[in-house]
């Protein structure tokens, strides 16, 4: 197991991870609705583009909601701009939750 994977595993066991996961899930449900979210059987490894089948505008709406929720502590614009198209297509719910957790931890330091 790589050190990055072990960090992800450790992060996923923290209460902050669970809290952020619930918040991100709520933001997605707010855009697509509970029925659709449940129908897609969304989990931490679900991709936004392929598994949840979100359009770019829906992803941006979710990101804007999360930026507001976390009062600017999360910089999705910079994070997204550093990604290749393939990275964006393969972006998972777990990736987003981990990014937010790390952003919150950095802002608290």
C-alpha positions as CSV (number, residue, x, y, z in Angstrom):
1,X,0.0,0.0,0.0
2,X,1.4,3.4,-1.0
3,X,1.7,6.2,1.6
4,X,-1.0,8.1,-0.3
5,X,-3.4,5.2,0.1
6,X,-2.6,4.8,3.8
7,X,-3.3,8.5,4.3
8,X,-6.7,8.1,2.6
9,X,-7.5,5.1,4.7
10,X,-6.6,7.0,7.9
11,X,-8.5,10.1,6.8
12,X,-11.6,8.0,6.0
13,X,-11.8,6.8,9.6
14,X,-11.9,10.3,11.1
15,X,-15.1,12.0,12.2
16,X,-14.2,15.0,10.0
17,X,-14.3,12.7,6.9
18,X,-17.7,11.4,7.9
19,X,-19.0,14.9,8.4
20,X,-17.7,16.1,5.1
21,X,-19.0,13.0,3.3
22,X,-22.5,13.7,4.6
23,X,-22.2,17.3,3.5
24,X,-21.0,16.5,0.0
25,X,-23.8,13.8,-0.3
26,X,-26.3,16.5,0.7
27,X,-24.9,18.9,-1.9
28,X,-25.2,16.2,-4.6
29,X,-28.7,15.3,-3.6
30,X,-29.7,19.0,-3.6
31,X,-28.8,19.1,-7.3
32,X,-29.9,15.7,-8.6
33,X,-32.6,14.7,-6.0
34,X,-32.6,11.8,-3.5
35,X,-34.3,9.4,-5.9
36,X,-31.7,9.8,-8.6
37,X,-28.8,9.7,-6.1
38,X,-30.1,6.4,-4.6
39,X,-30.8,5.0,-8.0
40,X,-27.2,5.5,-9.0
41,X,-26.1,3.7,-5.8
42,X,-23.5,6.3,-5.1
43,X,-20.5,5.4,-3.0
44,X,-17.1,6.8,-2.3
45,X,-15.7,5.3,-5.4
46,X,-18.5,6.6,-7.7
47,X,-17.3,9.0,-10.4
48,X,-19.2,12.2,-11.0
49,X,-19.0,11.9,-14.8
50,X,-19.7,8.2,-15.4
51,X,-21.4,6.7,-12.4
52,X,-23.6,9.7,-11.3
53,X,-23.6,11.0,-14.9
54,X,-23.4,14.7,-13.9
55,X,-23.0,17.4,-16.4
56,X,-20.3,20.0,-15.9
57,X,-22.8,22.6,-14.9
58,X,-24.2,20.3,-12.2
59,X,-20.6,19.7,-10.9
60,X,-20.0,23.4,-10.7
61,X,-23.3,24.0,-8.9
62,X,-22.3,21.3,-6.3
63,X,-18.8,22.9,-6.0
64,X,-20.3,26.4,-5.5
65,X,-22.6,25.0,-2.8
66,X,-19.6,23.4,-1.0
67,X,-17.5,26.6,-1.3
68,X,-20.3,28.5,0.4
69,X,-20.8,25.8,3.0
70,X,-17.1,25.8,3.9
71,X,-16.8,29.6,3.7
72,X,-14.1,29.7,1.0
73,X,-11.7,27.2,2.8
74,X,-12.0,24.9,-0.3
75,X,-10.5,26.1,-3.6
76,X,-12.1,23.9,-6.2
77,X,-11.2,26.3,-9.1
78,X,-7.4,25.9,-8.5
79,X,-7.8,22.1,-7.8
80,X,-9.9,21.5,-11.0
81,X,-7.6,23.7,-13.1
82,X,-4.6,21.6,-12.2
83,X,-6.3,18.4,-13.5
84,X,-6.2,16.9,-16.9
85,X,-9.5,16.1,-18.6
86,X,-9.1,12.4,-17.8
87,X,-8.6,13.2,-14.1
88,X,-11.8,15.2,-14.1
89,X,-13.7,12.3,-15.7
90,X,-12.4,9.9,-13.1
91,X,-13.0,12.2,-10.1
92,X,-14.8,10.2,-7.4
93,X,-16.9,11.3,-4.4
94,X,-14.1,10.0,-2.2
95,X,-11.6,12.2,-4.0
96,X,-13.8,15.3,-3.4
97,X,-14.4,14.5,0.3
98,X,-10.6,13.9,0.9
99,X,-9.8,17.2,-0.9
100,X,-12.2,19.1,1.4
101,X,-10.9,17.4,4.5
102,X,-7.3,18.3,3.6
103,X,-8.4,21.8,2.8
104,X,-10.1,22.3,6.1
105,X,-7.2,20.8,8.0
106,X,-4.8,23.1,6.2
107,X,-6.9,26.2,7.0
108,X,-7.1,25.2,10.7
109,X,-3.3,24.8,10.9
